[in-house]
Amino acid sequence: MELKEYLKERKAIIDREILKYLPSVPPFGKRLYEAVKYSLTVGGKRLRPILCMAGCEVVGGNYEEALTPACAIEMIHTYSLIHDDLPAMDNDTLRRGHPTTWYKFDEATAILAGDALLNRAFEVLSQWNFDCDRKIKVIEEISKASGMLGMVLGQQCDMDAEGRKDVTLEELLFIHRHKTGRLITASVVSGGITGGGSEEEIGTLKKYGDSIGLAFQIIDDVLDVIGDQNKIGKNVGSDLEKGKVTFVTFFGVDGAKRKAREEIEKAISALELFPAKKNELLKKLAHFIVEREY
Amino acid sequence: MELKEYLKERKAIIDREILKYLPSVPPFGKRLYEAVKYSLTVGGKRLRPILCMAGCEVVGGNYEEALTPACAIEMIHTYSLIHDDLPAMDNDTLRRGHPTTWYKFDEATAILAGDALLNRAFEVLSQWNFDCDRKIKVIEEISKASGMLGMVLGQQCDMDAEGRKDVTLEELLFIHRHKTGRLITASVVSGGITGGGSEEEIGTLKKYGDSIGLAFQIIDDVLDVIGDQNKIGKNVGSDLEKGKVTFVTFFGVDGAKRKAREEIEKAISALELFPAKKNELLKKLAHFIVEREY
């Protein structure tokens, strides 16, 4: 299948399924429900849930088994965007081509909608009708990746680095690996755990995830310089404006692209553990990450 | 044992144990770690973890078994206070006699410290060395109570009600039950699940929790009017200032106190299911909730 077609199909599955994980509309406080629903349906590539489903399939599972962790991860990703966009953080008004949650609703509602989504992710995971041991492993994998030694820490480091000119490459790598990398790795790894992958297979998925995660963030840095705002759906040039040191600062646009391609090569060679017929989609997804324009 | 002594001992256990659940200090982004640690150690009655341990004991368990859910619940409670205090929410600068987290650090760090604590709670629960089925039940209980049909919804409703004069008693009850009640109930219920309580016992703990949770919030409303700021450790009179409708608005100070005592009577009669020797502490805790001055 063409990758473009595949991405479209899988995105449609998540767009449909994720709404099933919303709770009932409450008698009071409907604004929270509306803000959560708005944030979940306003677009996005659904890359993380797609990786989760693909990780499940590559170890021999069925993608439908992985729908719960896939949607939980997308909820966590969405919460992180809502909070990152807040005035006290990145102060962004445009995301995925639409007003950010705080801009559309208000700050308090956006803070609570983020809290609600993070919480909801663990709620749906705990209610997942699945093998108890694997379920706990998936909850552990996701919570570690999104937590205070994972994504939240990455965002803190990103805030701390803003406007500083003395950010080293080591620090920048730390930021990227935590802010973006860890949850991308957790996506493909939780899929692998769900599908019953062996320890060796999970290790391979981890290497793959770490490499594509880093490449993904490097390309994000590149797109912030050379991207088309209409395609990306968010304000470009914001890194420079905020005085952020990025991969482009260190290596220039071409150098950064080269680094991203190197990571993708690493990811692809890790995949050799799996039969050629099975690993094809993860390979294509890796290529998509460096070639994407949005 | 005297209740005062018991509360002091149990608080000391939590004060000590909760720090063990912090992750290692990261090489970058230490500010996040510091804000989390500050928020966890700045005081508080530790009522929820004490209820969790007591719930475990009343069904025949050992309180030490319940330390993980007890500390996880205190992390969730702490995160909710950090976010509630933010300028976009209640805009409070004083809590437990100390500067609030955003006031001591900054808004972005406080948002992230809250996120980190909510996330960390599920991380430590997933890593808890305990029976898989009970562990999942506890995660489900806690996540439902704190989530978008629980505590987060309560806070949203509280924000929506601010300044409105048409808040009905039904709406106020909904706010109180969600904002405060659900997590208090989940505290004692998770303790009961941890200790291996029967379905009937868990049902009783739920009734007990619902009643003391409501009484707790009613007394909070009362203390905001007649409390001593030095004892409570937060600004008093803030409900009136913010135009909040409370139990005191509906029933006056004495009427509200009477309502709280009625709830405590309900809680105590529910406890009759347990042997007199075993239920004594939960009874004393219920009385403490209406008689407290802080």
Interface residues (C-beta under 8 A of the other chain):
Chain A: P23 S24 P26 P27 F28 G29 R31 L32 Y33 V36 Y79 H83 L86 A88 M89 D106 E107 A108 T109 I111 L112 G114 D115 A116 L117 L118 N119 R120 F122 E123 L125 S126 Q127 C132 D133 K135 I136 I139 E140 S143 K144 S146 G147 M148 L149 V152 L153 G154 Q155 Q156 C157 M159 D160 E171 F174 I175 H178
Chain B: P23 S24 P26 P27 F28 G29 R31 L32 Y33 V36 Y79 H83 L86 A88 M89 D106 E107 A108 T109 I111 L112 G114 D115 A116 L117 L118 N119 R120 F122 E123 L125 S126 Q127 C132 D133 K135 I136 I139 E140 S143 K144 S146 G147 M148 L149 V152 L153 G154 Q155 Q156 C157 M159 D160 E171 F174 I175 H178
